[in-house]
Amino acid sequence: MVASFRQKLIAGETLLGTIVTVESPEIVEVLCHIGFDWLFIETEHSPLSAASVQRIIQFAGETPCVVRLPAGDEVFVKRAFDAGAAGIIVPQVNSAAEAQRVVSYSKYPPSGSRGVGLTRASKFGLNFDSYLARANGDTAVIVQAEHIDAVENIEEISDVPGIDAVFIGPYDLSASLNKVGQLQDPEVTNAMRHVHNTCLDKGLKTGIYGRSPEVLTQYRDTGYTLLCCGVDIAVFADAALRVLDNLRNG
């Protein structure tokens, strides 16, 4: 039986993903054909609707999709998992209480309070019983540490049962320290290191986004396993700029 995304994540496999912000069957299919291990569907900083998210997951086929939610709201959690997401990434989780709520929204009773419905995740009820039996074990819950409050509370956050990984957000973290975009500032790097090392000590996996493979290689070498690089529209823009530059100056 093929391991689920969550099983691979917990096992510590290096999982390489990229960000999807536009609803395009062709773009999603190409990314899957290329061989990314997972797709990061962005709904916090994009206009993607719940319906768009479901269609992107359908386009992706067997490639796991993890949805970054706009917030840790119960409805957002429910819609992502009902659409068939392999996991969620929840932004701005700054306390253990917030982490516990996210886990509760994500898991069916008795482990949580997730609502039950006939949705795409259970093949619209055709696989209802089997989906209910495996959903709690197969769906990943990932919280973001992207504020100094999360850094200060990471010991308690990382102890919350049901949290599978912590995804560090360097840019928002730097902003919370009044050092927007200064990712190499010692205060920022020390905060990131504290989160990462705390998670490692507790056997919890960590993830991060990097704008280039070179940046991500540095993180991978220190033990990050959930890695994300590139944004669909930015990759397209960079490639188009290179083409135009070569035409004009080549």
VOVEX-926254 format. One record per residue: residue number from 0; y, x, z of N, C-alpha, C in turn; residue in three letters. Coordinates in Angstrom, 2 decimals. Layout:
! residues N
<rec NUM <Y X Z> <Y X Z> <Y X Z> "ALA">
...
***
This chain:
! residues 250
<rec 0 <-1.20 0.85 0.00> <0.00 0.00 0.00> <1.25 0.88 0.00> "MET">
<rec 1 <2.21 0.54 -0.83> <3.44 1.34 -0.95> <4.28 1.17 0.31> "VAL">
<rec 2 <4.77 2.29 0.84> <5.59 2.25 2.04> <6.93 1.57 1.74> "ALA">
<rec 3 <7.44 0.83 2.69> <8.74 0.18 2.53> <9.86 1.20 2.71> "SER">
<rec 4 <11.05 0.82 2.31> <12.22 1.68 2.51> <12.36 2.04 3.99> "PHE">
<rec 5 <12.21 1.06 4.87> <12.35 1.32 6.30> <11.30 2.32 6.78> "ARG">
<rec 6 <10.07 2.18 6.32> <9.02 3.11 6.73> <9.32 4.53 6.27> "GLN">
<rec 7 <9.84 4.66 5.05> <10.20 5.99 4.56> <11.38 6.56 5.35> "LYS">
<rec 8 <12.32 5.70 5.68> <13.49 6.13 6.46> <13.06 6.65 7.83> "LEU">
<rec 9 <12.25 5.88 8.52> <11.79 6.26 9.86> <10.94 7.52 9.81> "ILE">
<rec 10 <10.18 7.68 8.74> <9.32 8.86 8.60> <10.12 10.13 8.32> "ALA">
<rec 11 <11.40 9.98 8.02> <12.24 11.15 7.79> <12.23 11.66 6.37> "GLY">
<rec 12 <11.79 10.83 5.42> <11.85 11.25 4.02> <13.32 11.38 3.59> "GLU">
<rec 13 <13.61 12.33 2.74> <14.95 12.44 2.18> <15.11 11.37 1.11> "THR">
<rec 14 <16.07 10.47 1.31> <16.27 9.33 0.42> <17.63 9.45 -0.25> "LEU">
<rec 15 <17.62 9.55 -1.57> <18.83 9.79 -2.35> <19.31 8.49 -2.99> "LEU">
<rec 16 <20.55 8.13 -2.70> <21.10 6.90 -3.23> <22.47 7.08 -3.84> "GLY">
<rec 17 <22.97 6.01 -4.45> <24.31 6.00 -5.03> <24.90 4.61 -4.85> "THR">
<rec 18 <26.23 4.52 -4.95> <26.92 3.27 -4.62> <27.13 2.40 -5.85> "ILE">
<rec 19 <26.84 1.11 -5.70> <27.04 0.11 -6.74> <28.16 -0.83 -6.30> "VAL">
<rec 20 <29.18 -0.96 -7.15> <30.32 -1.83 -6.82> <30.58 -2.89 -7.87> "THR">
<rec 21 <29.88 -2.82 -9.01> <30.09 -3.79 -10.08> <28.78 -4.46 -10.43> "VAL">
<rec 22 <28.86 -5.72 -10.79> <27.66 -6.48 -11.15> <27.37 -6.28 -12.63> "GLU">
<rec 23 <26.56 -5.26 -12.91> <26.20 -4.95 -14.29> <24.70 -4.68 -14.37> "SER">
<rec 24 <23.94 -5.53 -15.05> <22.50 -5.28 -15.18> <22.21 -3.92 -15.79> "PRO">
<rec 25 <23.00 -3.53 -16.79> <22.74 -2.28 -17.49> <22.95 -1.07 -16.59> "GLU">
<rec 26 <24.05 -1.07 -15.84> <24.31 0.05 -14.95> <23.22 0.16 -13.89> "ILE">
<rec 27 <22.86 -0.97 -13.29> <21.83 -0.94 -12.24> <20.49 -0.49 -12.82> "VAL">
<rec 28 <20.14 -0.98 -13.99> <18.88 -0.56 -14.61> <18.87 0.93 -14.90> "GLU">
<rec 29 <19.96 1.46 -15.40> <20.03 2.90 -15.68> <19.84 3.70 -14.40> "VAL">
<rec 30 <20.52 3.30 -13.33> <20.39 4.02 -12.07> <18.95 4.00 -11.57> "LEU">
<rec 31 <18.28 2.87 -11.76> <16.88 2.78 -11.35> <15.98 3.63 -12.25> "CYS">
<rec 32 <16.23 3.61 -13.55> <15.44 4.42 -14.47> <15.62 5.91 -14.18> "HIS">
<rec 33 <16.83 6.30 -13.80> <17.09 7.71 -13.47> <16.21 8.15 -12.31> "ILE">
<rec 34 <16.00 7.26 -11.35> <15.10 7.58 -10.26> <15.70 7.68 -8.87> "GLY">
<rec 35 <16.87 7.07 -8.65> <17.41 7.05 -7.28> <16.42 6.35 -6.36> "PHE">
<rec 36 <16.32 6.85 -5.14> <15.39 6.27 -4.16> <15.88 4.93 -3.64> "ASP">
<rec 37 <17.19 4.72 -3.64> <17.76 3.47 -3.13> <19.15 3.29 -3.70> "TRP">
<rec 38 <19.62 2.06 -3.68> <20.98 1.75 -4.12> <21.77 1.20 -2.94> "LEU">
<rec 39 <22.99 1.69 -2.81> <23.92 1.29 -1.76> <24.84 0.24 -2.38> "PHE">
<rec 40 <24.60 -1.04 -2.07> <25.43 -2.10 -2.63> <26.64 -2.30 -1.72> "ILE">
<rec 41 <27.81 -2.09 -2.28> <29.05 -2.06 -1.51> <29.75 -3.41 -1.51> "GLU">
<rec 42 <29.83 -4.03 -0.34> <30.59 -5.28 -0.24> <31.77 -5.18 0.72> "THR">
<rec 43 <31.89 -4.04 1.40> <33.04 -3.87 2.29> <34.30 -3.57 1.50> "GLU">
<rec 44 <34.17 -2.71 0.49> <35.33 -2.28 -0.29> <35.18 -2.64 -1.77> "HIS">
<rec 45 <34.59 -3.78 -2.04> <34.48 -4.27 -3.42> <34.53 -5.79 -3.38> "SER">
<rec 46 <34.77 -6.42 -4.52> <34.84 -7.89 -4.56> <33.50 -8.57 -4.77> "PRO">
<rec 47 <32.39 -7.85 -4.63> <31.09 -8.45 -4.88> <30.83 -9.64 -3.95> "LEU">
<rec 48 <30.39 -10.73 -4.53> <30.06 -11.94 -3.77> <28.60 -11.90 -3.34> "SER">
<rec 49 <28.21 -12.87 -2.51> <26.81 -12.98 -2.10> <25.91 -13.22 -3.31> "ALA">
<rec 50 <26.39 -14.01 -4.26> <25.60 -14.27 -5.47> <25.46 -13.01 -6.30> "ALA">
<rec 51 <26.53 -12.21 -6.39> <26.47 -10.95 -7.13> <25.48 -9.98 -6.49> "SER">
<rec 52 <25.49 -9.92 -5.16> <24.56 -9.05 -4.45> <23.12 -9.44 -4.77> "VAL">
<rec 53 <22.83 -10.72 -4.76> <21.46 -11.15 -5.06> <21.07 -10.78 -6.48> "GLN">
<rec 54 <21.99 -10.93 -7.42> <21.66 -10.58 -8.81> <21.45 -9.08 -8.96> "ARG">
<rec 55 <22.25 -8.27 -8.27> <22.06 -6.82 -8.35> <20.69 -6.44 -7.81> "ILE">
<rec 56 <20.28 -7.06 -6.70> <18.95 -6.78 -6.15> <17.87 -7.20 -7.15> "ILE">
<rec 57 <18.09 -8.31 -7.85> <17.14 -8.73 -8.88> <17.10 -7.72 -10.02> "GLN">
<rec 58 <18.26 -7.24 -10.46> <18.31 -6.23 -11.53> <17.54 -4.97 -11.13> "PHE">
<rec 59 <17.62 -4.61 -9.84> <17.05 -3.34 -9.38> <15.53 -3.34 -9.34> "ALA">
<rec 60 <14.92 -4.51 -9.34> <13.46 -4.56 -9.35> <12.85 -3.93 -8.11> "GLY">
<rec 61 <12.05 -2.88 -8.31> <11.33 -2.25 -7.20> <12.17 -1.22 -6.45> "GLU">
<rec 62 <13.36 -0.91 -6.94> <14.21 0.06 -6.24> <14.87 -0.61 -5.04> "THR">
<rec 63 <14.68 -0.09 -3.83> <15.25 -0.73 -2.64> <16.77 -0.76 -2.69> "PRO">
<rec 64 <17.33 -1.87 -2.27> <18.78 -2.03 -2.20> <19.19 -2.23 -0.74> "CYS">
<rec 65 <20.19 -1.47 -0.33> <20.73 -1.59 1.02> <22.17 -2.06 0.89> "VAL">
<rec 66 <22.51 -3.13 1.58> <23.82 -3.74 1.42> <24.73 -3.31 2.57> "VAL">
<rec 67 <25.88 -2.69 2.20> <26.89 -2.47 3.23> <27.70 -3.76 3.35> "ARG">
<rec 68 <27.69 -4.31 4.54> <28.34 -5.59 4.78> <29.84 -5.41 4.98> "LEU">
<rec 69 <30.61 -6.48 4.80> <32.03 -6.40 5.12> <32.27 -6.22 6.63> "PRO">
<rec 70 <31.35 -6.78 7.43> <31.45 -6.70 8.89> <30.10 -7.14 9.45> "ALA">
<rec 71 <29.93 -6.97 10.76> <28.66 -7.32 11.38> <28.55 -8.78 11.73> "GLY">
<rec 72 <29.00 -9.63 10.86> <28.99 -11.08 11.07> <27.58 -11.62 10.79> "ASP">
<rec 73 <27.18 -12.62 11.55> <25.84 -13.18 11.40> <25.57 -13.71 9.99> "GLU">
<rec 74 <26.55 -14.36 9.40> <26.36 -14.92 8.05> <26.17 -13.81 7.03> "VAL">
<rec 75 <26.95 -12.74 7.13> <26.80 -11.62 6.19> <25.41 -11.00 6.31> "PHE">
<rec 76 <24.93 -10.81 7.53> <23.60 -10.24 7.75> <22.54 -11.14 7.13> "VAL">
<rec 77 <22.64 -12.42 7.41> <21.66 -13.40 6.93> <21.61 -13.42 5.41> "LYS">
<rec 78 <22.78 -13.46 4.78> <22.81 -13.55 3.32> <22.21 -12.32 2.65> "ARG">
<rec 79 <22.48 -11.14 3.20> <21.95 -9.90 2.60> <20.43 -9.88 2.67> "ALA">
<rec 80 <19.87 -10.18 3.83> <18.42 -10.15 3.96> <17.77 -11.30 3.19> "PHE">
<rec 81 <18.40 -12.47 3.18> <17.84 -13.59 2.42> <17.81 -13.30 0.92> "ASP">
<rec 82 <18.74 -12.48 0.45> <18.77 -12.11 -0.97> <17.68 -11.12 -1.33> "ALA">
<rec 83 <17.07 -10.50 -0.32> <16.01 -9.54 -0.57> <16.38 -8.10 -0.33> "GLY">
<rec 84 <17.47 -7.86 0.39> <17.88 -6.49 0.70> <16.81 -5.79 1.53> "ALA">
<rec 85 <16.61 -4.51 1.24> <15.67 -3.71 2.03> <16.27 -3.30 3.36> "ALA">
<rec 86 <17.60 -3.36 3.44> <18.28 -2.98 4.67> <19.75 -3.33 4.59> "GLY">
<rec 87 <20.42 -3.17 5.72> <21.87 -3.37 5.77> <22.51 -2.16 6.42> "ILE">
<rec 88 <23.75 -1.89 6.01> <24.60 -0.91 6.67> <25.80 -1.68 7.21> "ILE">
<rec 89 <26.01 -1.59 8.51> <27.06 -2.38 9.15> <28.20 -1.47 9.57> "VAL">
<rec 90 <29.41 -1.71 9.06> <30.54 -0.84 9.39> <31.09 -1.09 10.79> "PRO">
<rec 91 <31.78 -0.07 11.30> <32.56 -0.18 12.53> <31.75 -0.76 13.70> "GLN">
<rec 92 <30.58 -0.20 13.93> <29.81 -0.56 15.11> <30.16 0.45 16.19> "VAL">
<rec 93 <30.94 0.02 17.16> <31.56 0.96 18.10> <31.03 0.87 19.53> "ASN">
<rec 94 <30.05 0.01 19.75> <29.50 -0.12 21.10> <28.05 -0.55 21.02> "SER">
<rec 95 <27.33 -0.38 22.12> <25.94 -0.81 22.19> <25.84 -2.33 22.07> "ALA">
<rec 96 <26.80 -3.05 22.64> <26.77 -4.51 22.56> <26.87 -4.97 21.11> "ALA">
<rec 97 <27.74 -4.34 20.32> <27.86 -4.69 18.91> <26.56 -4.37 18.17> "GLU">
<rec 98 <25.97 -3.23 18.48> <24.70 -2.84 17.84> <23.60 -3.84 18.17> "ALA">
<rec 99 <23.55 -4.28 19.41> <22.54 -5.25 19.83> <22.70 -6.57 19.08> "GLN">
<rec 100 <23.94 -7.00 18.86> <24.17 -8.24 18.12> <23.67 -8.10 16.68> "ARG">
<rec 101 <23.94 -6.97 16.06> <23.50 -6.75 14.68> <21.97 -6.82 14.60> "VAL">
<rec 102 <21.29 -6.17 15.53> <19.83 -6.21 15.54> <19.34 -7.64 15.71> "VAL">
<rec 103 <19.95 -8.38 16.62> <19.53 -9.76 16.86> <19.69 -10.61 15.60> "SER">
<rec 104 <20.81 -10.46 14.92> <21.03 -11.22 13.69> <20.02 -10.86 12.60> "TYR">
<rec 105 <19.46 -9.64 12.68> <18.61 -9.10 11.61> <17.14 -9.43 11.78> "SER">
<rec 106 <16.72 -9.77 12.99> <15.30 -9.93 13.28> <14.97 -11.38 13.63> "LYS">
<rec 107 <13.81 -11.83 13.12> <13.32 -13.16 13.47> <12.84 -13.17 14.93> "TYR">
<rec 108 <12.86 -14.35 15.57> <12.31 -14.47 16.91> <10.83 -14.02 16.93> "PRO">
<rec 109 <10.38 -13.42 18.04> <11.08 -13.27 19.32> <11.95 -12.02 19.42> "PRO">
<rec 110 <11.99 -11.21 18.36> <12.76 -9.97 18.42> <14.26 -10.19 18.26> "SER">
<rec 111 <14.64 -11.32 17.67> <16.05 -11.59 17.44> <16.30 -13.06 17.20> "GLY">
<rec 112 <17.39 -13.33 16.47> <17.80 -14.73 16.28> <18.07 -15.06 14.82> "SER">
<rec 113 <17.49 -14.28 13.90> <17.73 -14.54 12.49> <17.28 -15.94 12.10> "ARG">
<rec 114 <18.12 -16.62 11.34> <17.79 -17.97 10.89> <16.73 -17.96 9.81> "GLY">
<rec 115 <15.95 -19.01 9.74> <14.83 -19.12 8.81> <15.20 -20.08 7.68> "VAL">
<rec 116 <14.98 -19.63 6.44> <15.26 -20.49 5.30> <14.35 -20.15 4.13> "GLY">
<rec 117 <14.31 -21.03 3.14> <13.53 -20.78 1.92> <14.44 -20.06 0.94> "LEU">
<rec 118 <14.34 -18.74 0.90> <15.27 -17.90 0.15> <14.52 -16.95 -0.78> "THR">
<rec 119 <15.30 -16.20 -1.55> <14.69 -15.27 -2.50> <13.77 -14.26 -1.80> "ARG">
<rec 120 <14.11 -13.86 -0.58> <13.32 -12.85 0.12> <11.86 -13.28 0.29> "ALA">
<rec 121 <11.64 -14.58 0.43> <10.27 -15.10 0.56> <9.79 -15.76 -0.73> "SER">
<rec 122 <10.40 -15.30 -1.85> <10.10 -15.91 -3.15> <10.33 -17.42 -3.08> "LYS">
<rec 123 <11.45 -17.78 -2.44> <11.89 -19.18 -2.32> <10.83 -20.06 -1.66> "PHE">
<rec 124 <10.13 -19.44 -0.69> <9.14 -20.16 0.09> <7.72 -19.99 -0.38> "GLY">
<rec 125 <7.50 -19.43 -1.56> <6.15 -19.26 -2.08> <5.36 -18.26 -1.23> "LEU">
<rec 126 <6.05 -17.25 -0.69> <5.41 -16.26 0.19> <5.97 -16.38 1.60> "ASN">
<rec 127 <6.24 -17.57 2.02> <6.95 -17.81 3.28> <6.24 -17.17 4.47> "PHE">
<rec 128 <4.97 -17.47 4.67> <4.26 -16.98 5.84> <4.13 -15.45 5.85> "ASP">
<rec 129 <3.78 -14.89 4.70> <3.61 -13.44 4.65> <4.93 -12.71 4.82> "SER">
<rec 130 <6.02 -13.28 4.30> <7.33 -12.66 4.48> <7.73 -12.68 5.95> "TYR">
<rec 131 <7.55 -13.82 6.61> <7.90 -13.90 8.03> <7.10 -12.88 8.85> "LEU">
<rec 132 <5.86 -12.66 8.45> <4.99 -11.76 9.21> <5.43 -10.30 9.09> "ALA">
<rec 133 <6.03 -9.93 7.95> <6.35 -8.51 7.76> <7.84 -8.20 7.78> "ARG">
<rec 134 <8.70 -9.21 7.78> <10.13 -8.97 7.61> <10.70 -8.09 8.71> "ALA">
<rec 135 <10.37 -8.36 9.96> <10.95 -7.56 11.05> <10.57 -6.09 10.94> "ASN">
<rec 136 <9.37 -5.82 10.43> <8.93 -4.43 10.32> <9.39 -3.73 9.07> "GLY">
<rec 137 <9.78 -4.51 8.06> <10.11 -3.90 6.76> <11.60 -3.76 6.49> "ASP">
<rec 138 <12.44 -4.49 7.21> <13.87 -4.46 6.90> <14.60 -3.49 7.84> "THR">
<rec 139 <15.45 -2.66 7.25> <16.12 -1.59 7.99> <17.50 -2.01 8.49> "ALA">
<rec 140 <17.80 -1.61 9.71> <19.11 -1.87 10.30> <19.80 -0.53 10.53> "VAL">
<rec 141 <20.90 -0.34 9.82> <21.65 0.92 9.87> <23.07 0.60 10.30> "ILE">
<rec 142 <23.55 1.29 11.31> <24.92 1.07 11.77> <25.77 2.27 11.43> "VAL">
<rec 143 <27.06 2.02 11.22> <27.97 3.11 10.90> <28.72 3.58 12.14> "GLN">
<rec 144 <28.78 4.89 12.28> <29.64 5.54 13.28> <30.82 6.10 12.50> "ALA">
<rec 145 <31.94 5.41 12.56> <33.09 5.80 11.75> <34.40 5.60 12.51> "GLU">
<rec 146 <34.30 5.65 13.83> <35.48 5.54 14.68> <35.22 6.37 15.93> "HIS">
<rec 147 <36.28 6.89 16.51> <36.12 7.72 17.70> <35.45 6.94 18.82> "ILE">
<rec 148 <35.64 5.61 18.86> <34.97 4.80 19.88> <33.45 4.88 19.73> "ASP">
<rec 149 <32.98 4.85 18.48> <31.53 4.98 18.24> <31.03 6.35 18.66> "ALA">
<rec 150 <31.83 7.37 18.40> <31.46 8.74 18.79> <31.29 8.80 20.31> "VAL">
<rec 151 <32.25 8.23 21.02> <32.21 8.27 22.49> <31.08 7.43 23.07> "GLU">
<rec 152 <30.62 6.44 22.29> <29.55 5.55 22.78> <28.22 5.78 22.10> "ASN">
<rec 153 <28.08 6.89 21.39> <26.89 7.08 20.56> <25.61 7.20 21.39> "ILE">
<rec 154 <25.70 7.70 22.60> <24.50 7.76 23.45> <23.93 6.37 23.65> "GLU">
<rec 155 <24.79 5.41 23.99> <24.33 4.04 24.24> <23.94 3.33 22.94> "GLU">
<rec 156 <24.72 3.55 21.87> <24.41 2.91 20.59> <23.04 3.36 20.09> "ILE">
<rec 157 <22.77 4.64 20.18> <21.51 5.18 19.66> <20.29 4.78 20.49> "SER">
<rec 158 <20.53 4.24 21.67> <19.44 3.77 22.52> <19.05 2.32 22.24> "ASP">
<rec 159 <19.81 1.63 21.41> <19.55 0.21 21.16> <18.27 0.05 20.33> "VAL">
<rec 160 <17.27 -0.65 20.85> <16.04 -0.87 20.07> <16.33 -1.64 18.79> "PRO">
<rec 161 <15.72 -1.21 17.70> <15.91 -1.91 16.43> <16.88 -1.22 15.50> "GLY">
<rec 162 <17.64 -0.24 15.99> <18.51 0.55 15.12> <17.66 1.64 14.48> "ILE">
<rec 163 <17.64 1.68 13.16> <16.78 2.63 12.44> <17.50 3.91 12.04> "ASP">
<rec 164 <18.82 3.83 11.87> <19.58 5.02 11.46> <21.06 4.78 11.74> "ALA">
<rec 165 <21.77 5.89 11.82> <23.22 5.85 11.97> <23.83 6.54 10.75> "VAL">
<rec 166 <24.71 5.82 10.07> <25.36 6.33 8.87> <26.79 6.72 9.26> "PHE">
<rec 167 <27.09 8.00 9.16> <28.40 8.50 9.60> <29.42 8.31 8.48> "ILE">
<rec 168 <30.59 7.78 8.84> <31.68 7.58 7.88> <32.79 8.57 8.14> "GLY">
<rec 169 <32.81 9.71 7.46> <33.78 10.77 7.77> <35.23 10.36 7.55> "PRO">
<rec 170 <35.50 9.57 6.53> <36.89 9.25 6.19> <37.52 8.34 7.24> "TYR">
<rec 171 <36.83 7.24 7.57> <37.38 6.35 8.60> <37.40 7.04 9.96> "ASP">
<rec 172 <36.41 7.89 10.21> <36.41 8.63 11.47> <37.64 9.53 11.56> "LEU">
<rec 173 <37.95 10.21 10.47> <39.14 11.08 10.47> <40.40 10.25 10.68> "SER">
<rec 174 <40.43 9.04 10.09> <41.60 8.17 10.25> <41.76 7.73 11.70> "ALA">
<rec 175 <40.63 7.47 12.38> <40.71 7.03 13.77> <41.22 8.15 14.69> "SER">
<rec 176 <41.19 9.38 14.18> <41.70 10.53 14.93> <43.10 10.92 14.44> "LEU">
<rec 177 <43.69 10.05 13.60> <45.02 10.32 13.02> <45.03 11.58 12.16> "ASN">
<rec 178 <43.90 11.81 11.48> <43.77 12.96 10.59> <43.11 12.50 9.29> "LYS">
<rec 179 <43.76 11.55 8.64> <43.16 10.89 7.48> <42.78 11.90 6.39> "VAL">
<rec 180 <41.50 11.89 6.03> <41.02 12.74 4.95> <40.86 14.20 5.29> "GLY">
<rec 181 <41.18 14.59 6.51> <41.05 16.00 6.92> <39.64 16.23 7.45> "GLN">
<rec 182 <38.69 16.23 6.53> <37.28 16.24 6.92> <36.82 17.57 7.49> "LEU">
<rec 183 <37.59 18.63 7.26> <37.22 19.93 7.79> <37.97 20.27 9.07> "GLN">
<rec 184 <38.79 19.34 9.54> <39.48 19.57 10.81> <38.44 19.68 11.93> "ASP">
<rec 185 <38.59 20.65 12.83> <37.59 20.84 13.90> <37.32 19.60 14.73> "PRO">
<rec 186 <38.34 18.80 15.00> <38.12 17.60 15.80> <37.23 16.61 15.06> "GLU">
<rec 187 <37.40 16.53 13.74> <36.57 15.63 12.93> <35.15 16.16 12.84> "VAL">
<rec 188 <35.01 17.42 12.51> <33.66 17.99 12.36> <32.90 18.00 13.69> "THR">
<rec 189 <33.60 18.23 14.78> <32.94 18.20 16.09> <32.45 16.80 16.43> "ASN">
<rec 190 <33.26 15.79 16.08> <32.85 14.40 16.34> <31.61 14.05 15.51> "ALA">
<rec 191 <31.61 14.44 14.25> <30.45 14.19 13.39> <29.22 14.91 13.91> "MET">
<rec 192 <29.40 16.14 14.32> <28.27 16.93 14.84> <27.70 16.30 16.10> "ARG">
<rec 193 <28.57 15.77 16.95> <28.10 15.13 18.18> <27.23 13.92 17.87> "HIS">
<rec 194 <27.67 13.08 16.93> <26.88 11.91 16.55> <25.55 12.34 15.97> "VAL">
<rec 195 <25.60 13.27 15.04> <24.39 13.73 14.36> <23.39 14.33 15.35> "HIS">
<rec 196 <23.85 15.21 16.21> <22.95 15.88 17.15> <22.38 14.92 18.18> "ASN">
<rec 197 <23.20 13.97 18.62> <22.70 12.96 19.56> <21.58 12.15 18.93> "THR">
<rec 198 <21.77 11.74 17.68> <20.73 10.97 16.99> <19.47 11.80 16.80> "CYS">
<rec 199 <19.63 13.06 16.41> <18.46 13.92 16.22> <17.68 14.07 17.52> "LEU">
<rec 200 <18.40 14.25 18.61> <17.74 14.42 19.91> <16.90 13.21 20.28> "ASP">
<rec 201 <17.31 12.03 19.78> <16.60 10.79 20.13> <15.66 10.33 19.02> "LYS">
<rec 202 <15.49 11.16 18.00> <14.57 10.83 16.92> <15.09 9.78 15.97> "GLY">
<rec 203 <16.41 9.57 15.97> <17.03 8.58 15.10> <17.57 9.26 13.85> "LEU">
<rec 204 <17.35 8.66 12.70> <17.77 9.28 11.44> <19.26 9.08 11.21> "LYS">
<rec 205 <19.84 10.01 10.45> <21.27 9.94 10.14> <21.48 9.97 8.64> "THR">
<rec 206 <22.56 9.30 8.22> <22.92 9.27 6.81> <24.40 9.55 6.64> "GLY">
<rec 207 <24.77 9.85 5.40> <26.17 10.16 5.11> <26.42 10.06 3.61> "ILE">
<rec 208 <27.68 9.81 3.26> <28.11 9.80 1.86> <28.83 11.11 1.55> "TYR">
<rec 209 <28.61 11.62 0.35> <29.33 12.80 -0.12> <29.77 12.60 -1.55> "GLY">
<rec 210 <30.95 13.09 -1.89> <31.47 12.89 -3.25> <30.76 13.76 -4.27> "ARG">
<rec 211 <30.09 14.82 -3.82> <29.42 15.71 -4.76> <28.07 16.15 -4.20> "SER">
<rec 212 <27.14 16.53 -5.09> <25.84 17.03 -4.61> <25.99 18.26 -3.72> "PRO">
<rec 213 <27.00 19.09 -4.02> <27.19 20.30 -3.22> <27.51 19.96 -1.77> "GLU">
<rec 214 <28.35 18.96 -1.57> <28.69 18.52 -0.21> <27.46 17.98 0.48> "VAL">
<rec 215 <26.69 17.15 -0.22> <25.53 16.53 0.40> <24.44 17.55 0.72> "LEU">
<rec 216 <24.33 18.59 -0.09> <23.34 19.63 0.19> <23.58 20.26 1.56> "THR">
<rec 217 <24.84 20.46 1.91> <25.17 21.03 3.22> <24.70 20.10 4.34> "GLN">
<rec 218 <24.92 18.80 4.16> <24.48 17.85 5.19> <22.95 17.78 5.26> "TYR">
<rec 219 <22.31 17.77 4.11> <20.85 17.71 4.08> <20.24 18.90 4.82> "ARG">
<rec 220 <20.86 20.06 4.65> <20.33 21.27 5.29> <20.46 21.25 6.80> "ASP">
<rec 221 <21.31 20.36 7.33> <21.44 20.25 8.79> <20.65 19.08 9.36> "THR">
<rec 222 <19.90 18.36 8.49> <19.01 17.33 9.00> <19.32 15.90 8.63> "GLY">
<rec 223 <20.40 15.65 7.88> <20.65 14.31 7.38> <19.58 13.96 6.33> "TYR">
<rec 224 <19.06 12.75 6.38> <18.01 12.36 5.43> <18.39 11.18 4.54> "THR">
<rec 225 <19.32 10.34 4.97> <19.75 9.19 4.17> <21.05 9.58 3.47> "LEU">
<rec 226 <20.92 9.98 2.22> <22.04 10.60 1.51> <22.51 9.72 0.35> "LEU">
<rec 227 <23.83 9.64 0.21> <24.42 8.81 -0.84> <25.51 9.61 -1.54> "CYS">
<rec 228 <25.48 9.60 -2.86> <26.45 10.37 -3.64> <26.92 9.57 -4.84> "CYS">
<rec 229 <28.22 9.51 -5.04> <28.76 8.88 -6.23> <28.97 7.39 -6.10> "GLY">
<rec 230 <29.95 6.89 -6.86> <30.25 5.46 -6.95> <30.24 5.11 -8.43> "VAL">
<rec 231 <29.57 4.05 -8.81> <29.35 3.74 -10.22> <30.61 3.87 -11.07> "ASP">
<rec 232 <31.68 3.21 -10.67> <32.89 3.20 -11.50> <33.56 4.56 -11.50> "ILE">
<rec 233 <33.45 5.32 -10.40> <34.04 6.66 -10.35> <33.25 7.64 -11.21> "ALA">
<rec 234 <31.92 7.50 -11.21> <31.09 8.35 -12.08> <31.45 8.11 -13.54> "VAL">
<rec 235 <31.61 6.83 -13.90> <32.02 6.49 -15.26> <33.39 7.08 -15.58> "PHE">
<rec 236 <34.34 6.94 -14.67> <35.70 7.45 -14.90> <35.69 8.97 -15.08> "ALA">
<rec 237 <34.93 9.66 -14.22> <34.87 11.13 -14.33> <34.28 11.56 -15.67> "ASP">
<rec 238 <33.21 10.87 -16.09> <32.58 11.22 -17.37> <33.51 10.93 -18.53> "ALA">
<rec 239 <34.22 9.80 -18.48> <35.15 9.45 -19.55> <36.30 10.45 -19.63> "ALA">
<rec 240 <36.79 10.88 -18.48> <37.86 11.88 -18.46> <37.41 13.19 -19.10> "LEU">
<rec 241 <36.16 13.59 -18.81> <35.65 14.83 -19.40> <35.53 14.69 -20.91> "ARG">
<rec 242 <35.06 13.54 -21.38> <34.94 13.31 -22.82> <36.31 13.41 -23.48> "VAL">
<rec 243 <37.31 12.73 -22.90> <38.65 12.73 -23.48> <39.26 14.13 -23.44> "LEU">
<rec 244 <39.06 14.83 -22.35> <39.59 16.19 -22.23> <38.98 17.11 -23.29> "ASP">
<rec 245 <37.66 16.96 -23.50> <37.00 17.79 -24.52> <37.48 17.45 -25.92> "ASN">
<rec 246 <37.73 16.16 -26.19> <38.24 15.77 -27.50> <39.63 16.32 -27.76> "LEU">
<rec 247 <40.47 16.32 -26.69> <41.83 16.78 -26.87> <41.96 18.30 -26.86> "ARG">
<rec 248 <41.13 18.92 -26.07> <41.34 20.36 -25.84> <40.15 21.23 -26.24> "ASN">
<rec 249 <39.03 20.60 -26.61> <37.85 21.37 -26.90> <37.87 22.04 -28.27> "GLY">
***
